[in-house]
Amino acid sequence: MARDIQERIKKLIIDQRLPSGASLPTEPELMELLGVSRNSVREALKALQAMGIVEIRHGFGTYVGPMSVAPMIEGLTFRTVAGHYRGEDSLLQLLELREAVETGLVARLAGRVPEADLAELDALVDRMDAEAASPSGAVHAETDRAFHAALYRGLDNVLLGEVLEAFWDAFHRVRTDLVDVPQDPKVTCRQHREILDAVRSGDVLRAERSLREHFGNIRTRLSAPAPTGNTNSPYGT
């Protein structure tokens, strides 16, 4: 019953082409329209608010929500982290999803990245070189993250950006449990420059090959046996 009411309210939003922020009928109006009780309407609206479909502003009314995929992404991140701490290969599964998405879309980028984005990508690879040459001798995760975000920005695909963010968030939360597989930071720099050069030149096969090489290194780290005795949860106890 509750699910049916949710679906009918969603259908109302779709049928009336209501944009984010548009006002929805009042609770009494929804009760009459749907032929259900006040409690049923409130229960359905609370569930839809949790999904970001509606926004309840107490004292003002109910409005169409931002329709963000943030709840789905948070659920995906939580599922991945929880699975990791249960000994599952959930992080590796998320990596494979990300690899499939990125290698599948890079063909649309080859030879088409705007000059401004290419300049930003050049600067990020230069930053990687500087970080590799620093006393710490490691490329910062934030720089790597920024590179991939800038690479796909031109596709103007919000969902893609949020899926990539889910990977980074999950990876960040379990990073202390990952085996430290030694890797020359110069290799990381070379791989990113190779990806950039292939995209700039429009060489699709080279771009795909470079991305797979890059993900292969990450997969090696995720596939290594996890250390024993670490029970710390990134979500607290």
N, C-alpha and C positions, 0 to 999 in steps of 0.2 A: 504493500500500500504506500509506504513512505517513498519507495523508489519510483512508483508510478506518479506520485505528485511531483517529485523532482523533475521527471521527464516531461511532464505537462508544463511546468514553469519554464524549462529550457526551450520547449517547443514554442511557447508564447514569445520568448525573447527572439527566437529565430524567425518566426512567422511575421512579427512586427518590425523586423530589421532594426532592433534596438541597439544602439551603440553603447560602448562603455560610458558609464556615468548617467545614462538615461534612467528616469524614474520608473519604477514598477508600480503596478496597482497596489493599493493598501491591503493590509491583512483582511479587513472585512470584504473588500472587493474580490480578493483571491478566494476567500471562503465561498462566496456566492458563485464565482465563476467556475470553481473546481468542484463545488458541492461537498466540501469537507470541513472538518472542525478547525477551530483556531489553533489548537495544539498540533494538529497534523500539518498545517501551513507553516507554523513556526519551526517544527522539526525539519521540514523539507528545506526551508530557507537557511537554517543553520548549517545543514549538510552542504548546500550549494555555496554558502559563504566559505566553508572550509576548502572548497575546490576553487575559490576565486571567481566563481561565476556570478555571484551577487555580492553586494556589500550592504550590510545592515548598519544604518546610521541612527542610533537610538535617539528618539525625539524628532527625527526628521523624515524617516521612511526607509524604504529599501530601493537600491539602485543596481543597475547592471554593473558587475564588477569589472576588474581589469582583464579578466579572462587570461591571466598569465599561466604559463606552464610551470611556474615556480614550485607549486605543490608536487607536481609529478617529478620534477628534477630532484627536489628534496627527498622524496620517497625513493627515487633511484639511488641517490647517494647513500641514504640510510641503509637500504637493502644491501648495497655493495659492502659497506663497512661492517654491518652486522654479519654478513656472510663470511667476510674475511676472518672475523674473530671466532667464527664457528669452524674454522679450518677449511672453508670452501674456497674455490678459485674464482670468487666473484669479481675481484679486481682485474684478474686476467680476462674475464668475460667482458668487462666494461672496456678494457683496452682493445679487445678484438672488435667491439662495436665501433669504437672511435676510429680504429685503423680502417675499417671497412667504409665508414662515412668519409673520412678524409681522402683516402685514395680514390674513392668513387667520385668525389667532387672536384679533385684537383684538375681534371681534364677541362672543366669549365673555366678554370683560372688561367691555364697556360696561355701566355701571350696576351692576356686581357687585364692584368692587374694595373690599376691606375698608377701613374708616375708618383703621386704623393704617397701611396701605400708602399711602392717599391723603395722609395727613399727611407721610409720608416723601417722597413724590413732590413735594408742595408745598415741602418744605424743600430738595429737590434743585434745583428750578427757582429758588428764591430764591438758592441758592448760585450757580447759573449767572448770575443777574442781578448778583450781587456780583463774580463773576470777570470778567464783561464790563465792569464799571465800574472794575476794578483797573488799575494801570499797564500790565500786560501786555496788557490788552484782549482776552483770549481765554478762551473756555470750555474748561476742562480736559477732556481725553478721559476721565479717570477719573470725572468727574461725569456725563458723558453715558452712560458705561458703567453706572454705578450706577442711573441713571434707568431704562434699559431692563430691567435685571435686576429692579428693584423692581416695574416695571409688570407683568411676567409671572409674578412669584413666586406669585401666588394660584392659578395653573393647576396648581401642584405637578407640573410636568413637567421632570424632571431632564435628559432628552435635549435639550429646547428650550434650557435654560440652558447646556448644554455646547456646542451649536451656536453660540449667540451668543458664547460665550467663544472659540470657534475663530475667528470673524470678528475679534474684537478683537485676539487674539494675532497673527493674520496681518497685520492692518492695522498693528499696532504695529511689527512686524518690518520692514516695507517703507516705513514712513512717511517716511524721509529721501529716498526716491526719488519721492515723489508731488509733483506740481506744486502749488505754493502758490497756489490760487485764492482771491483776496481775498473775504472774506465778513464782513459785519457781524455781530459776536457777538450783537447784539440780535436779529437774525433767528433765530439758533439758539435763543435764549431764548424768543422768541415761538412758534416751532414746537413746542417742548416743552410750553409752557403750553397751546397750542392742543390738542395731543394729550391732555393731562391733563384739560382742561375738557370735551372731547368724551367721554372715557371716563367721567368723573364724571357727566355729564348723561345717559349712556346713548344718545348719538347715534352709532350705528354708522357711518353713511355719512360723517359729519364726522370721526370717528376715523380711518377708512381713508384719507380724503382728506388729512388732516393728516400721517399717516405717509408717504404717497407723496410729499408735498411735501418732507418731511425727507430721505427717501432720494434724491430727485431732486438735492438739493444735493450729497450725498456722491457720487452717480454722476458729476456734473459734474467733480469733482476726479479721480476714478479714470479717467475717459475722456480726460482731457487728455494730450497727448503727454508721455512720460516724459523727464526730462532726460538728456542724453548724458554719457558719461564716468564715471558712477558705477557702479563694479563691486563695491562693498562688499557682502558677503553678511552677513545677520544671523546666520548659523550659523558664521561664521568661515571661514578658508581652510585 
